[in-house]
Amino acid sequence: MSLHSRLLGTGSYLPERILDNQELSRMVDTSDEWIVARTGIHRRHLAAAGQGSVDMAYRAAREALAMAAVPASALDLIVVATTTPDQIFPSTACLVQARLGNRGAAAFDVQAVCTGFIYALATADHFIRSRAARTALVIGVETMSRIIDWTDRSTCILFGDGAGAVVLRADQEAGILSTHLHADGSFADLLQVPVGQGHLQMQGNPVFRMAVRTLGEIVQETLAANHMTARDLDWLVPHQANIRIIQATAEKLGMPMERVVTTVADHGNVSAASVPLALDHAARLGSFQRGQTLLLEAFGGGFTWGSALLRWTEE
């Protein structure tokens, strides 16, 4: 009897502090109109002083566990995707585990920048399929404000802080249908935090072109692996980086924007947290119906890119 990963619950957390475009335009030479036209972003959330990735991950995890009706003690796997841990070690996953009161579950971090949640989800899915775990918590969390140069208008307009989480459990009913992961480190200099500098640097136009191309390719790879066409997809849940990249991906699929989950306007690019934030937002609105097919996809520094095809199993 084969086992699959069924998604039981989602959760998210965004810090209370909001930095909107008007306030940002008083910090750097930009404007609300310029930012919205090029990115679709209206505001971003910033962690408060003393608030870090562990705090936000814990809040999102509690929401996901509550929706799933799963106690933290039942978890036997915790995987956290983050580029911005509070400390080098212990891992964010171990620190969240302690705060949740779980003891004994395997707990570790993965780092694939904006694709991190897809990588973490795929890792947990393989643990469950191989029977190495039964109940998993997967979190994407970032405190991007720590690594942003707030005098660089080309990058500071894009990023924010937050966390998203999901709970998976082994089941005979398939939730995650397939996952697909890729990377190409030869493009590292286009999007990076250089050694000894501490601030994110990005070459915007090449990154945009690469993102549109690779996301188009990963979508086709995912559909082919599952013997599907774009018409079989009910929802696209993309990485929330830039509305133009999202629109370009949807156009390639022939999907109307009404079937694309977009939350980028409210929180900007939250790197590894972007996909689970969007997923939780739509789930709590009741957008997804049982049996519908969802395609999650992301692209990030590395370069990394990946996808996950889900069948929504909740009522």
Residue pairs with C-beta under 8 A, 6 or more apart in sequence:
1 172
2 129
2 172
3 128
3 129
3 131
3 170
3 171
3 172
4 128
4 129
4 170
4 171
4 172
4 173
4 174
4 175
4 176
5 124
5 125
5 128
5 129
5 136
5 168
5 169
5 170
5 171
5 175
5 176
6 168
6 169
6 170
6 171
6 173
6 174
6 175
6 176
6 313
7 166
7 167
7 168
7 175
7 176
7 310
7 312
7 313
7 314
8 67
8 68
8 69
8 70
8 167
8 168
8 169
8 314
9 63
9 64
9 65
9 66
9 67
9 68
9 69
9 70
9 166
9 167
10 63
10 64
10 67
10 164
10 165
10 166
10 167
10 276
10 279
10 280
10 283
10 284
11 59
11 60
11 61
11 62
11 63
11 64
11 65
11 66
11 67
11 164
11 165
11 166
11 280
12 60
12 63
12 162
12 163
12 164
12 165
12 273
12 276
12 277
12 280
12 281
13 56
13 59
13 60
13 63
13 162
13 163
13 164
14 45
14 160
14 161
14 162
14 266
14 267
14 277
15 45
15 46
15 47
15 48
15 51
15 56
15 161
15 162
16 45
16 48
17 45
17 46
17 47
17 48
18 43
18 44
18 45
18 46
19 43
19 44
19 45
19 46
19 160
20 32
20 42
20 43
21 30
21 31
21 32
21 35
21 36
21 41
21 42
21 43
21 157
22 32
24 30
24 35
24 156
24 157
25 31
25 32
27 150
27 151
27 156
28 150
28 151
28 152
28 153
28 156
28 157
29 153
30 153
30 157
32 42
35 41
35 42
35 157
36 42
38 242
38 244
39 157
39 158
39 242
39 243
39 244
39 264
39 268
40 242
40 243
40 244
40 246
40 262
40 264
40 265
41 157
41 158
41 243
41 264
41 265
41 268
41 269
42 265
42 266
43 265
43 266
43 267
43 268
44 159
44 160
44 161
44 267
44 268
45 160
45 161
45 162
45 267
46 145
46 160
46 161
47 55
47 56
47 143
47 145
47 161
51 143
52 86
52 143
53 82
53 84
53 85
53 86
53 92
53 141
53 142
53 143
53 163
54 86
54 92
54 95
54 96
54 99
56 141
56 143
56 161
56 162
56 163
57 80
57 82
57 92
57 96
57 139
57 141
57 163
57 165
58 96
58 99
58 100
59 163
60 139
60 141
60 163
60 164
60 165
60 273
60 276
60 280
61 72
61 96
61 100
61 137
61 139
61 165
62 100
63 165
63 280
64 137
64 165
64 166
64 167
64 280
65 71
65 72
65 100
65 137
65 167
67 167
67 283
68 167
68 169
70 135
70 167
70 169
72 100
72 101
72 102
73 101
73 102
74 135
75 97
75 100
75 102
75 105
75 135
75 136
75 137
76 104
76 105
76 106
76 133
76 134
76 135
76 136
77 105
77 106
77 107
77 124
77 127
77 128
77 132
77 133
77 135
77 136
77 137
78 93
78 96
78 97
78 102
78 105
78 106
78 107
78 108
78 136
78 137
78 139
79 93
79 107
79 108
79 109
79 110
79 120
79 123
79 124
79 136
79 137
79 138
79 139
80 91
80 92
80 93
80 96
80 107
80 108
80 109
80 110
80 120
80 138
80 139
80 140
80 141
81 109
81 110
81 111
81 112
81 116
81 117
81 119
81 120
81 138
81 139
81 140
81 141
81 272
82 92
82 109
82 111
82 116
82 140
82 141
82 142
82 272
83 111
83 113
83 116
83 142
83 144
83 147
83 271
83 272
83 301
84 141
84 142
84 143
84 144
84 146
84 147
84 271
85 91
85 92
85 109
86 92
86 95
86 143
91 107
91 108
91 109
92 109
92 139
92 141
93 107
93 108
93 109
93 139
94 107
94 108
96 107
96 139
97 103
97 105
97 107
106 127
106 133
110 116
110 119
110 120
110 123
112 118
112 119
112 183
112 272
112 300
112 302
112 304
112 306
113 191
113 271
113 272
113 300
113 301
113 302
113 304
114 239
114 241
114 269
114 271
114 272
114 274
114 298
114 299
114 300
114 301
114 304
115 181
115 239
115 272
115 298
115 299
115 300
115 302
115 304
115 305
115 306
116 140
116 271
116 272
116 300
116 304
117 138
117 140
117 164
117 272
117 273
117 274
117 275
117 276
117 298
118 179
118 181
118 275
118 296
118 297
118 298
118 306
118 307
118 308
119 181
119 304
119 306
120 138
120 139
120 140
120 272
121 138
121 166
121 168
121 176
121 179
121 296
121 308
122 179
122 180
122 181
122 306
122 308
124 133
124 136
124 138
124 168
125 168
125 176
125 179
125 308
126 179
127 133
127 136
128 134
128 136
128 168
128 169
128 170
131 170
133 170
134 169
134 170
135 167
135 168
135 169
135 170
136 167
136 168
136 169
137 165
137 166
137 167
137 168
138 165
138 166
138 167
138 168
138 276
139 163
139 164
139 165
139 276
140 163
140 164
140 165
140 270
140 271
140 272
140 273
140 274
140 275
140 276
140 277
141 162
141 163
141 164
141 272
141 273
142 161
142 162
142 163
142 270
142 271
142 272
142 273
143 161
144 159
144 160
144 161
144 200
144 269
144 270
144 271
145 159
145 160
145 161
147 193
147 198
147 199
147 200
148 155
148 156
148 159
148 199
148 200
149 155
149 156
149 199
149 200
150 156
152 199
154 202
154 204
155 200
155 201
155 202
157 268
158 241
158 242
158 268
158 269
159 200
159 268
159 269
159 270
159 271
160 267
160 268
160 269
160 270
161 270
162 267
162 270
162 273
162 277
163 273
163 276
163 277
164 273
164 274
164 275
164 276
164 277
164 278
164 279
164 280
165 276
165 280
166 276
166 279
168 175
168 176
171 313
173 313
174 311
174 313
175 310
175 311
175 312
175 313
176 308
176 309
176 310
177 226
177 293
177 309
177 310
177 311
178 222
178 225
178 226
178 308
178 309
179 306
179 307
179 308
179 309
180 218
180 221
180 222
180 225
180 306
180 307
180 308
181 304
181 305
181 306
182 214
182 218
182 304
182 305
182 306
183 302
183 303
183 304
183 305
184 302
184 303
185 302
185 303
187 206
187 210
187 302
187 303
188 301
188 302
188 303
189 203
190 202
190 203
190 206
190 207
190 210
190 303
191 200
191 201
191 202
191 203
191 207
191 300
191 301
191 302
191 303
192 200
192 201
192 301
193 199
193 200
193 201
194 201
208 242
208 244
208 245
210 299
210 303
211 241
211 245
211 299
211 305
212 245
212 248
212 249
214 299
214 303
214 305
215 238
215 245
215 249
215 297
215 299
215 305
216 248
216 249
216 252
218 297
218 305
218 306
218 307
219 230
219 249
219 252
219 253
219 295
219 297
219 307
221 307
222 295
222 297
222 307
222 309
223 229
223 230
223 232
223 233
226 309
228 293
230 253
230 254
230 255
231 254
232 293
233 253
233 255
233 259
233 293
233 294
233 295
234 259
234 288
234 289
234 292
234 293
234 294
235 259
235 260
235 261
235 282
235 287
235 288
235 292
235 293
235 294
235 295
236 249
236 250
236 253
236 255
236 259
236 260
236 261
236 294
236 295
236 297
237 261
237 275
237 278
237 279
237 282
237 294
237 295
237 296
237 297
238 245
238 246
238 249
238 250
238 260
238 261
238 262
238 275
238 278
238 296
238 297
238 298
239 245
239 269
239 274
239 275
239 297
239 298
239 299
239 300
240 246
240 262
240 263
240 264
240 267
240 268
240 269
240 270
240 274
240 275
240 277
240 278
241 264
241 269
241 274
241 299
242 264
242 269
243 262
243 264
243 265
245 299
246 260
246 262
246 264
247 257
249 297
250 256
250 257
250 259
250 260
261 278
261 279
261 281
261 282
261 287
262 278
263 274
263 277
263 278
263 281
264 274
267 274
267 277
270 277
271 300
272 300
274 298
275 296
275 298
279 294
279 296
282 288
283 314
288 294
288 312
288 314
289 312
290 312
290 313
290 314
290 315
291 311
291 312
292 311
292 312
293 309
293 310
293 311
293 312
294 309
294 310
294 311
294 312
295 307
295 308
295 309
295 310
296 307
296 308
296 309
296 310
297 305
297 306
297 307
297 308
298 305
298 306
298 307
299 305
